[in-house]
C-alpha cells in the first residue's frame, strides 16, 4: 500500500510538556511535508467530504463552537479556526478529553507542511503505553493523507485495515512505536521505561490487527 521505510522517515515526531489547570500534560507533535499547496492541504483537512476520503467520515456542526463526531472514534468541540492556517478542537474519546491543533504552512524548502499537536494528560494509560498509544494512530492517519494527496482518490478503509494486518503493516506499526519511544527518550524519559512502554504498545496494536 505504501513504502514503509520512506513513510516512517518522512514524518517528524516530537514530544513536549505542558502544565494545565488539571495537572501535567504531554504535547505530541507529528509533522509531514507534502507536494501540494497550502489551500489544497487545508481543504483536505477541513472539508468533510475530503476528510472521509483519507481519515474517517465526520459529521456535526463544523464551525467554531460546534460539535463534530468522527465515525466510530472521537468527537469534540471546534474551539478555533483560522483558515487556511490552523484550527483547534477538543478530542473526546472513552470518557477522556484531550486537545488537538492542526497547522498548515508553506515549507521554505518546498511543498506544504502539516503539523498536528495532540495534548493529553499524563494518566495511567499514558504511563503504561507512552506516546505511541496516541502517536501510532496519527501515523496511520498520515498514511491515508499521503495516499490521498498523491492520487486525489479515496482510501478504501477495508483495504487499509487489511494492510495493517499484513507483515508490512505490522512492520510499519512496530517502527512507528519505536520512533515514538525515541521521541519519549529525547524528551527526557528513562530509556528502559520508554522502551518497555513502546513494546507494550506495539504488542497491543499488532495483536489487534
Phi, psi and omega per residue, in radians:
X1 nan -0.653 -3.137
X2 -2.705 2.721 3.076
X3 -1.309 1.898 -3.008
X4 -1.062 -0.893 -3.087
X5 -1.075 -0.762 -3.124
X6 -1.094 -0.783 -3.112
X7 -1.163 -0.737 3.098
X8 -1.022 -0.756 -3.090
X9 -1.342 -0.338 -3.128
X10 -1.355 -0.272 -3.052
X11 -1.767 2.392 3.050
X12 -1.794 2.354 -3.102
X13 -2.211 2.247 3.141
X14 -2.384 2.764 3.133
X15 -2.375 2.351 3.098
X16 -2.361 -3.100 -3.104
X17 -2.190 2.485 3.080
X18 -2.446 2.474 3.095
X19 -1.772 2.083 3.100
X20 -1.835 2.985 3.131
X21 -1.007 -0.619 -3.101
X22 -1.476 -0.042 3.114
X23 2.284 -2.916 -3.078
X24 -1.234 2.484 3.104
X25 -2.372 2.774 3.043
X26 -1.884 2.489 3.100
X27 -1.975 1.926 3.139
X28 -1.682 2.259 3.128
X29 -2.135 2.270 3.075
X30 -2.196 2.333 -3.012
X31 -2.409 2.552 3.019
X32 -2.683 2.497 3.108
X33 -1.780 2.362 -3.081
X34 -2.089 2.635 3.119
X35 -1.462 1.269 3.121
X36 -2.739 3.116 -3.118
X37 -1.554 2.850 3.061
X38 -1.023 -0.795 -3.096
X39 -1.107 -0.690 -3.130
X40 -1.185 -0.769 3.140
X41 -1.165 -0.707 3.090
X42 -1.037 -0.789 3.135
X43 -1.083 -0.702 3.137
X44 -1.113 -0.488 -3.088
X45 -1.667 -0.113 -3.060
X46 -2.247 -0.405 3.129
X47 -1.405 2.126 -3.048
X48 -1.025 -0.601 3.133
X49 -1.154 -0.680 -3.134
X50 -1.364 -0.619 3.090
X51 -0.991 -0.698 -3.139
X52 -1.154 -0.381 -3.122
X53 -1.295 -0.440 -3.057
X54 -2.224 -0.264 -3.081
X55 -2.133 -1.650 3.121
X56 -2.556 2.665 3.009
X57 -1.030 2.405 -3.117
X58 -2.215 2.449 3.132
X59 -2.348 3.003 3.075
X60 2.105 -2.904 -3.138
X61 -1.663 1.566 -2.946
X62 -1.481 1.202 3.051
X63 -2.614 2.935 -3.110
X64 -1.010 2.245 -3.092
X65 1.590 -0.238 -3.133
X66 -1.516 2.842 3.099
X67 -1.761 2.465 3.057
X68 -2.039 2.821 3.052
X69 -2.517 2.132 3.022
X70 -1.522 2.318 -3.045
X71 -1.041 2.091 3.100
X72 1.265 0.246 -3.063
X73 -2.510 -2.478 -3.038
X74 -1.384 2.803 2.962
X75 -2.356 -3.050 3.111
X76 2.849 -2.882 -3.103
X77 -2.005 2.318 3.066
X78 -1.379 2.008 -3.009
X79 -1.653 -0.511 -3.082
X80 -2.745 2.566 3.068
X81 -2.612 2.197 -3.127
X82 -2.287 1.353 -3.055
X83 -1.195 2.540 -0.086
X84 -1.718 0.757 -3.018
X85 -1.829 -0.883 -3.019
X86 -2.819 2.779 2.946
X87 -2.570 2.767 -3.128
X88 -2.385 2.584 -3.103
X89 -2.718 2.775 2.962
X90 -1.350 2.741 3.137
X91 -2.231 1.767 -3.001
X92 -1.947 2.061 -3.071
X93 -2.693 2.354 3.083
X94 1.077 0.533 -3.134
X95 1.405 0.039 -3.129
X96 -1.945 2.621 3.112
X97 -2.062 2.237 2.967
X98 -2.329 -3.005 -2.996
X99 -2.406 2.483 3.072
X100 -2.162 2.620 3.009
X101 -2.441 2.195 3.126
X102 -1.888 2.294 3.126
X103 -2.210 2.381 3.126
X104 -2.123 2.136 -3.112
X105 -2.458 2.651 3.030
X106 -1.215 2.286 3.107
X107 -1.472 2.225 -3.135
X108 -0.984 -0.441 -3.121
X109 -1.602 0.053 3.119
X110 2.026 2.567 -3.131
X111 1.419 -2.932 -3.096
X112 -2.273 2.369 -3.056
X113 -1.748 2.326 3.035
X114 -1.793 2.189 3.052
X115 -2.169 2.304 3.036
X116 -2.200 2.166 3.022
X117 -1.808 2.317 3.073
X118 -2.178 1.991 -3.108
X119 -1.785 2.148 -3.079
X120 -2.365 2.540 3.081
X121 -1.161 2.585 3.012
X122 -1.389 1.924 -3.133
X123 -2.272 -2.967 -3.113
X124 -1.071 -0.673 -3.130
X125 -1.124 -0.759 3.114
X126 -1.115 -0.766 -3.139
X127 -1.060 -0.644 -3.110
X128 -1.293 -0.729 -2.964
X129 -2.017 -0.273 3.119
X130 1.264 -2.967 -3.039
X131 -1.163 -0.393 -3.134
X132 -1.078 -0.457 3.131
X133 -1.065 -0.527 3.048
X134 -1.689 -0.752 -2.994
X135 -1.164 -0.645 -3.136
X136 -1.067 -0.715 3.118
X137 -1.059 -0.698 3.100
X138 -1.245 -0.628 3.040
X139 -1.037 -0.730 3.106
X140 -1.119 -0.695 3.105
X141 -1.100 -0.664 -3.124
X142 -1.230 -0.391 2.971
X143 -1.067 -0.808 3.128
X144 -1.052 -0.771 3.137
X145 -1.126 -0.711 3.115
X146 -1.048 -0.844 -3.125
X147 -1.140 -0.715 -3.123
X148 -1.158 -0.784 -3.121
X149 -1.157 -0.534 3.133
X150 -1.278 -0.593 -3.033
X151 -1.971 -0.328 -3.014
X152 1.114 0.190 3.115
X153 -1.747 2.909 3.098
X154 -1.387 2.532 3.034
X155 -1.529 2.241 -3.137
X156 -1.285 2.016 -3.093
X157 -1.038 -0.672 -3.138
X158 -1.165 -0.710 3.116
X159 -1.131 -0.726 3.129
X160 -1.121 -0.791 3.136
X161 -1.065 -0.705 3.127
X162 -1.154 -0.660 -3.136
X163 -1.139 -0.708 -3.137
X164 -1.143 -0.303 3.091
X165 -1.540 -0.130 3.116
X166 -1.415 2.994 3.099
X167 -1.078 -0.697 3.109
X168 -1.142 -0.716 3.109
X169 -1.104 -0.710 3.116
X170 -1.214 -0.555 3.072
X171 -1.141 -0.696 3.093
X172 -1.074 -0.815 3.140
X173 -1.058 -0.764 -3.129
X174 -1.092 -0.793 3.136
X175 -1.147 -0.704 3.084
X176 -1.044 -0.801 3.134
X177 -1.062 -0.742 3.126
X178 -1.113 -0.708 3.140
X179 -1.176 -0.620 3.073
X180 -1.219 -0.562 3.006
X181 -1.103 -0.715 3.079
X182 -1.047 -0.758 -3.139
X183 -1.102 -0.662 3.125
X184 -1.109 -0.776 3.128
X185 -1.145 -0.738 3.123
X186 -1.074 -0.481 3.140
X187 -1.507 0.001 3.037
X188 1.988 0.009 3.138
X189 -1.237 2.626 3.040
X190 -1.071 2.305 -3.025
X191 -1.073 -0.794 -3.116
X192 -1.106 -0.711 3.131
X193 -1.145 -0.771 -3.128
X194 -1.138 -0.725 3.129
X195 -1.140 -0.701 3.131
X196 -1.139 -0.720 3.110
X197 -1.118 -0.717 3.120
X198 -1.105 -0.689 3.120
X199 -1.133 -0.671 3.095
X200 -1.146 -0.672 3.126
X201 -1.168 -0.776 3.101
X202 -1.007 -0.807 -3.133
X203 -1.074 -0.717 -3.117
X204 -1.144 -0.735 -3.120
X205 -1.262 -0.762 -3.078
X206 -1.284 -0.515 3.063
X207 -1.191 -0.674 -3.123
X208 -1.201 -0.508 -3.126
X209 -1.507 nan nan
